Amino acid sequence: MADEHITWGARTLAGVDRYGRWLVTDGLENWWGSPDTRGDTEDRPDADGELDLPVFNQARLLTLQGHLHTNGHDLLHEAGHFLSSSMFGRFKVQGHGPTLWADGRRNSGFLFNPVTDAFAQWQVRIKFVDPCKYGDTRTWSASVGSPIGGIFHRGNYNAVPRFVVAGSMPGGYRLTIKGQVFTVTRALVAGQPHSIDYGTGRLRVNGVIVPGGLGWGFKPLITPGLPTALAIEPVTTGTGTVTLTLTDTYI
């Protein structure tokens, strides 16, 4: 088993750094599990039970507690000043299966309590407005006339596909993934790649959001454990390549 190593931004929460040995002693249960849910409830009129309304995941909250073992009084307090300045960063957990991460913001004061000259206790609450956890990222490429299959991710939750399209298709193009078509009517010009994020439905050209430019279509998320295929075709004429980026997504 690999050693546990937990970081938040540039700060070590579990593991060894120049300050000493850090331990997380409590609060990771909300990382291992799924967040609380939210949704409206409404009774069925003149019937038993409730209406089947949508349910969503709330933001993820971790209240972490831990220890620091260090070599002396001055180093202990230096570590406390460094740790308690944290506001926002990438929270990453290694040593327990796949390395997973999420971006979190401090949601409380940072408590740092020196108990002796070489030992301190600390506590902080971190809020993840996006409750998903993320792992490895993979890419696949398809071109006009050459679709690609075997697209997958190893998470346990639907993953957002993101595309970069390059080439020349003056009448726009169609992307097909999971058998569902997404149409871009904006002309694809050589040297001006398109970026499409199915999470937002936005089209960017050279990194700049373009209003309009999208036609009829669907934006399916990628189901875990179920391989799929990707294809691209021009609406009129031309050729191009689409590169899909997909990150293992967990809840």
C-alpha positions, 0 to 999 in steps of 0.5 A: 500500500502506498503512503497516504499523501494529501495536499491542498494547493501548495500545503501538505495535510497528510505526509512529510514536508520540510515542516515535519509529518502531517496527519489527517485524523478525522473528516475524510468520510465525506470525501470517500462517500457522496455528498448530500442531495437536494431537491424539491418534494411535493405530495401526489395530489389525492394519492399515496407518496410523492411526485418523482422530482429531480434530485441533485448533489449538493456542494461537498463539504469536508471538515478536516482535523489533523496533527503536525509533528515537527522538530521545534518551536519556530518551525511549528509556528512557521508551519502554522502561518503558512497553513492558515493562509490557505484560501483556495486550491486543488485538494488531492488524495494519493495512496488510496487507490486512484489519485483523485482531486477536486478544487476547494475553497476554505469555508471556515476559519483555519484553527491551528493550536500548538500543544507543545513546542513540536506538536500542533492540532489543526482544523479547517472546513473546505467547500467544493462547489463542484462536488465531483472528484476527478482522476486521470485524463485521456484523449482520443482523436477521430477524423472525417471518414475515420471514427474511433471507438473504445472511448471510456472512463474509469470513474463512477459518475457521468463525465463531461466530454470536451472537444478540440476540432481542427481543419477546414469545413466551411459549412460547419460539421457534426460530432456524433458520440453515444449515437447522438449528434451535435451540430456546429454551423460556424465555419471551421477555418484552417489555423483557427481551432474550435473548442467545445465543452459539453458541460457548458455547451459553449463554442470557442474559436482560438479560445474566445467564446463565440455567440451562436454558431451552434445548430441543433443537437445533443450534449450527452455525458459519458456513462462510466463503464460503457465504451462509446464511439466518436465520429465527425463529418462536414455539413457540406465539404471539407475535412478535419480532426476532432480530439476528445478529452475525458477525465475519470469522474467520481461522486 
